[in-house]
Amino acid sequence: MERHTDGPVDEERVAALRQSVDADGVEELAERLHSDDADERAGAAWRLVEAVTTEPTEVRAVLDDVRDAIRDDDVWVRRGATWVLAELAERQPDALSVQFSDLVSLTRADDPLVRQNGVVALAGVTKSYPARASTGLSAIAPLTQSEDALVQRYAKQAVAEVTAAIAERAEDAGYPMVVRSHPAYADLFPDGVSVVTVNADDDRSRPVHVSFGQNAPVRGEETETDEADAGPPAEIPDPPDVTLDAEAVSPNLKLREGVLTTDYRADVDEDVLEHGLATVRRLHADESAVASAFADAVEQWAGVDDHDHVVAVLGYGARWLATRYDDGDTLDGRGAPVTLAEAVWDASVLTRAVSHAHSRGVVHGGIRSGAVRFVETGARTWDAPLLGDWGFAHAASARRTPPVPAAFAAPEHHNPETYGRFDQATDVYGLGALTYFLLTGEPPGDDEGRIPASEQNPALPASADDLFARALAPEKRARFATLLDFQRALDDFAADLDGVGG
């Protein structure tokens, strides 16, 4: 998106700030962002604006420092840091995908230049992530009526660019794209985009919703695929009955790297483990508090893994654990099931798994689609979902806020000082968010920008919205009191779906 230097950008002030900081490289500039001198912090931020245009990968490596700077007390630090985010979003939008809710917040900032930067950053990420289109465009569209002329110009340009980019991606994928818009914003969208006006009254709490029709589960009779005729398995395959020590596993292929661990495929002697493969997860954080929390989490995880729908721990130590090899097959990667019947079954058995853990005093704390893995059960039965990463959110909270993807984060993940620690109510929220994803194909996002489930997936009855209003309530005391209460409500909801409940 083309940037403009008119408005609140004082070019002489920016030039002076840049000249005031003499630093060698991006890492040193990131260190200066923590200086006691506000001008030095601001100068470092604006030097990073220069750096991100030529060295985006290096700036990406210090993104946590930049994110801290967007909350700085000094406005020129905030302006520079948010400009960095805007430039990075244009070049490497994936770097900011997990910070999406932060970008939405920037569009509501008091300072007009920070709002402009927020619009540009949000647009850059949204263009690359169609699943975020509803939330992104709902944040940007109201700014097209801003009293600030430049904010208004950026917002109009962003709506047009984002919609055109997403429409092109949807067309390439062969899915119809429909925009449901409040009448006040319906004229913003470019020609060729199908726009339906809704909310004709003055309610603008959800001004834009974008749907594609490819992600949401359907009723079984609406699909002719084999999945429609499949059903739940009679039993779940048992995990290997072994206990592995560190010497028994030989990591040989890196699978993924998360906030806490680097995960590997590991060879195991076939005399010890059939098929000779395991997944080994090694803690890569050095902080002693994180290491202690990780060790506690793994020990508690091992104490509840006798449930069919909990990933079994095959061995562990202070800084590692081994589980059944899964080739990285997660719910996040698979997406929602094809049918509502399977989606409801997945939600129900995972809820029972967490209820089993609660009965033993163990809280998961970070339920999300990426923590759910699958075990094959047979040719004509659904694969069984298993929940892993028990307690990892507690350990990760010392390294990142929120410690889980923002689209699945409860308010206490964002702000534990206000909303309290992670507890059983957090797992109620997490299972509510997971169920929303299973039934709609989209994560729920935060309360302010959430689209009702029955709008995300027209196959759902209105009772789905009542279920999620309670499970995903921002205040803990407004959620279901226990997981058993959530389970009963889920069962009642399933009874409203012909051919699903019972």
N, C-alpha and C positions, 0 to 999 in steps of 0.2 A: 504494500500500500504506500502510495506517495506521501512523504511527510512534508509539512509546511512549517516554516520558521517564523511566520507571523504569530500574533497572539501573545501568550505569556512567555515566550522564549526570549530571554535577554542574552543575545549572542555575545555581547561584551562581557557579561557576567560569567557565562559559560567558558569563554576563552580564558579569562583570568583564573577561574578555578582549575582548569586543566593545566595551566602553566605553573600553578602553585605546587603541583605534586610531581616530584621526580622519582619515579619508581622503575625498577627493572623487571618488566614482564607482568603477566596477568596475575600470577600468584601473589606477588608483592602488592599489587593494586588491591587485591581482595583483602589482604591483611590490613591495608590502610583504611578499609571500610569500617574497621573497629577502633580507629583512633579516637582519642578524647577531644580532638580538635574538629569541630563541625566542618570548617572549610576544607580541611584535609580529607575528611570523609567524602564531602561533596566533590572535590577535585578527583578523587579516586573513582567515584561513580561515573563522572563524565569522561574520564580517561577510558573506562571500560566500555563506554558507548562507542568510542573510536575502535577499541580492540575487537568488539563483537562483530564488526563489519568485515574484518579480515581474519580473525581467529575465533570463530564461533565455538569450535570444539573446546579450545582452551578456556573460554569463558563459561561454557557449560560445566566444566569441571569444578568451578567455584560458585555454582548456582546457589548453594545454601547461604553463602555470604551475601549474595545479591538479594536473596529473598529476605534476609534479616534487615537489609538496608531499606526495603520498601516501607518498613514500619518506623524508620528513624524519625526523631523529633524535628530534624531540620528539613524544611521543604525542598531545598536544593539537592539534598541527598536523595530524598524520595523521588524527585523528578528525574535525576540521573539514573537511579536504579530501575525505575519503571520503564525508562527509555531503553535500557539494556534488555529488559524482558521483551519489549515490543520488537526490537531488532532480532533477538534470538528466535522469537516466534515465527518470524518471516523466513528464517534460514534453517532452523532445526526445531520445528514445532513439537516433535516427539519429546524433546527435553522438558517441555512444560505441560505435558498432558496430565500428569498427576497433580499439578498445581492449579488445575482448572478452576476450582472454587475460589482460589486467591485472585485469579484474573477477573472473575466475575465481581469480586469485592472492589477491585480497583475502579470499575466503571461507576461506582457510587461515591468515589472519593470527593472531598470538598475542593481540592485544588484542580482547576481545569486542565492543566498540563498532565497531571497524573491520570485524570479521566481519559484524556486523549490517548495516552500511552496504554491505558487499560483496554480501550476499544481496539487499538491496533493489535495488541498482544492476543486478546480474546479472539479476534477475527482470524489471526494467523493460525492459531491452534484449531479453531472450529472448522476451518476449511479442510483440514486434514483428518478430522474425526467426525464423520456424519452423525454418529450416535450422540454427539454433544450439541447438535444443531439447535434443538429446541431450547436448551438452557442458554446457549451462547446468544442466539438471536433474540431471546426474550430479555436478556440483559442489555443488548445493544439498541433494539428498536425504540424504547422510550427516549433514548438520548437524541433521536432524530428530531425531537421537539424541544431540545434544550435551549435555554436562553443564550447560551454561549455559542456564537456562530461557528467557531471552529470545531467545537465538540459535535455540533449538529452536522457539519460537513463530513467529519470523519465517520460518524455513525451511519449516515446515509450511504456513503461509499462502502462501508463495511458490510451493511445488509446486502447490498447488490453483489459485492464480490463473494461473500460467503455463500449466498444462495446459488449463484451461478456455478461456483466450484463444486458444491455438493450435488446440484442437479446433474452436472456432467458426470460425476462419479456414479450416481445412481443410474443414469442412462447406460453407462458402460457396463454396469453390473446387471442390467436388465430388470431393474425394479422401478415401479412407478413411485414418483415422489409427489407428495401432497403437502402443501403448507396451509395450516389452519391459523388464521390471523384475526386479531381484533380489527374491526373496521378502520380504526385510526391509523393502522399501519399497512393495510392491504395494498396501497398504491406504491409501497417501497420496493416491491419485488419485481425483478426484471421480466420482460416478455418471455413467454414460453414456459413459465413456471405455473403449475396449477395451484391456484389460491382459493381457499374457501373461507368466507368470513364467518366468525363465530363470536360469542359474547357480545351481542349487540347492545347490551346495557353498558354501564360505565365501568364494569369490572375489568381491570387490566392486570390482575395478579399473574396471569399466564397469557401474555399477549400473543405468543407465537408457539406453534407446535408443528414439528416436521415429522412426517411418517413415511416409511418406505414399503411396509407390507411384507418384509422378508424375515423378520426376526421373531415375531410373536408366535407362540404355540397356538394350535387350532384344535377344535374338537375332532375326535377321531374320524367321524363320518365325513369330514371335509377334506381329507387327504387319502390318496390311494397308495401311499408308500407302505413298505413292509412294517415301518414303525407303528403304523396305526393298528396293526393286528397283534403287535407284541404286547407283553404284559410283565408284571413284576416277577422276579425269580422266586422259586420255591425256597431256595437257600442261597447264601452268599459263600463263595469259595473261602476256605480258611486261609489265613496268612501262613507263611512258612513257620514251622515249629523249630526255630533256631535262635541262638543268642550269639551274635557276632561281636568279636572284639576288634580293636583297631588293626591288629596284624592280619586279620582274616580278609580285609577288604583292600582292593587295589584300585583307586580312582584312575580312570584313563580317558575320560571325555567330559569336558565342562558342559553342563546343560543350561545353566542360567545363574544369574547373580542377583540377589535381592538385597534388602536393607541390612539384613543380619548375616545371611549365609551365602556361600557359593556352593552350588549343587553339582554333583558329578555322577556320571554312570561309573559303577565300580565292578570289577571282576571279583568273583568269589569262587573258591574251589567247588566244583559241582558235587564233590563228595559231602560238602557241608551244606550247600544250598542248591536245590534243583534249578536248572537253567543257568546258574552261575552268575547272576546279575543282581545288583542292589543299587538303590539311590543313596549316596552319601552326601550329607549336608555339613559343611564345615563353617564354623563361625569365623567371620573375617573382621569383626569389630575388636578393637584393642582395649576399649574402656573397661575397667574392672567391674563397674556397676552393671554394664550391659552383659558381660560374661557371666556374672553371678545370676542375673535374671534369666539368661538363656539356659543355664544349667538347671535352675529351678523349674523352668517351663518344660524342658524335656523330661525331667523326672515326673512331673505331674501328668504329662502326656502319656508316658509309659504306664501310669497308674489307671488310665481309663481306656486303654486300647484293646480291652477284651470285648468291646462292642463291635458288632458286624460292620457298622458304618463309621468307625474311627480308623484312620490309617494306623497300622500296627508298627510299632517301633521294634526293629530287629536287633538293635545294639546301640549303645551310646556311651559317651564320655563327657568330660567337662566342656569340650569345645566341638563336639561332633555328634551326629546320630546317623543311623542307617535305617531305611525303610524299604518296603517292597519296590522294585524297579517299576516306574510308571511311565517312562519315556516323556514326561512333561505333559501328560494328558489331563488338563484341568477343565473345569466348567467354564472358566474365563476364555479358554481357547476354543472349546466346543460351541459355546453359545447355548441358548435355551433349547430344551427338547422340542421335538416336532409337535407333540400332542400335549394337550392340557392334562390328560390323565397321567402321563409320565412326569410332568412338571409337579403336579400335586403329590405324587408318590415320592419323588425326590425330596420335596420340602418336608413331607411328613417323617420320613425315616431319618433325615438329618436332624430334625427337631427332637426326635426321640433319642438320638445319639447325644445331643447336648444336654438333654434332661437327665440322661444316665450320668453324665459327668457332674452335673449340678448336685445330684444325690450323693456324690462323693466329695463335694466341696470344691470342685475344679471348675473354673471359669475359663472359657476360651478367650474372650476379649477382643478378637479381631476377625470375626466371621465375614467372609467375602467369597466371591466366585473363584478367585485364584487359589483358595485354600481347599477346594473340593476336587478330589481326584476320583478316578473310576476304575472298577474291576470288571472285566468281562464275565458274564454269567451264562451265556449260551446263545444259540442262534436265534431263538424266538422269544427271548426275554430281554428286558431292559438291562443295560449295564448298571452296576450298583455304585452309587456315589458314596465316597468316604471323605470325612473331614480331617484335615491335618493342620499343622501350624499352631497347635495348642499353646497358648501363652506367649506366642511370638510378639503379639502387639504390645504386651507389657514391656518386653525387652527392647523392642524397636522404638518405643516412645521416648527413650533417652537420646535417640539419634534423629528422629523426624517427627514433625507434627503436621497433620495427623499420621499415625503409624501405619495406617491402611489407606488404600486409594480413597480419595475424597468422596467419590460417588457412593461408597459403602460406609463412610465414617459417621458414627454417631456424634452428637454435639459434644459429649465428653471426650471424644478423640481429639477434637479441635481445641477444646477449652476445659480441661479437667478442673481448673480452679473455680469455674462457675458451675459446671454441671456434675462434678464429682468424679470419683475414680471409676475404673472399669470394674463392673460387677455383673451379677446375673441379669440386671436390667439392660446392660450393654449387649448381652447375648440375645435378649428378646429383640432388641433393635436389629442386631446383625442377622438373625433369622428372618425378620420381617423384610430386610433389604434383600436377602438372598432369595426369598420367596417371590418378591416383586420382580427380580431379575428372571427367575424361572418362568413366571407367568407372562411376562411382557417382552423378554429379550433385551431389556434395557435396565441399567442400574437406576436406582431411585433418585440419586442426587440429594441435595439438601431440601429442607422443608419448604423454603421460599420458592424454589424453581421447579418443584416436583409436579409432574403431570399425573393426574389420576390414572390408576391402572386400567380402568374401563375405557379411558380414552386412548391409552397406549395400545391396548388390545381389545378391539370391539367384541371379541368372543367372550369376554368376561362380564359377569353380571355386576350390578351396582354394589352388591355386598362386598366385592373385592375392595372397593374404596373405603368401606367401613373398617375392614380388617386392617388395612395399612395405615389408616388414620390413627388407630390405636397402637399398633406395633411400632410405628415410626414416629411416635409423638416425641417432640424435642425434650420435654420434661420427663424424667424417669417415672415419676409418680403417676403420670398419665398413661403409661404403657401397660400392657398386660402385667399383672402382679407376678406371675410365674410362667415358665415355659409350658406347664400343664394347661394353664388358661389359654395361652396362644394355641396350643395343640387342639383344644376343644373348639376354639373359634375357627381354626383351619378345617377341622372335620365338618363343622356346620357349613362353612363356605363350600366345601367340596360337595356337600349334599345338594347344593343349588345347581351343580353342574350335572346335567343328565349324562349318565354313563360314566361318571368319574367317581362320585362318592360311593360309600358303602363298602 
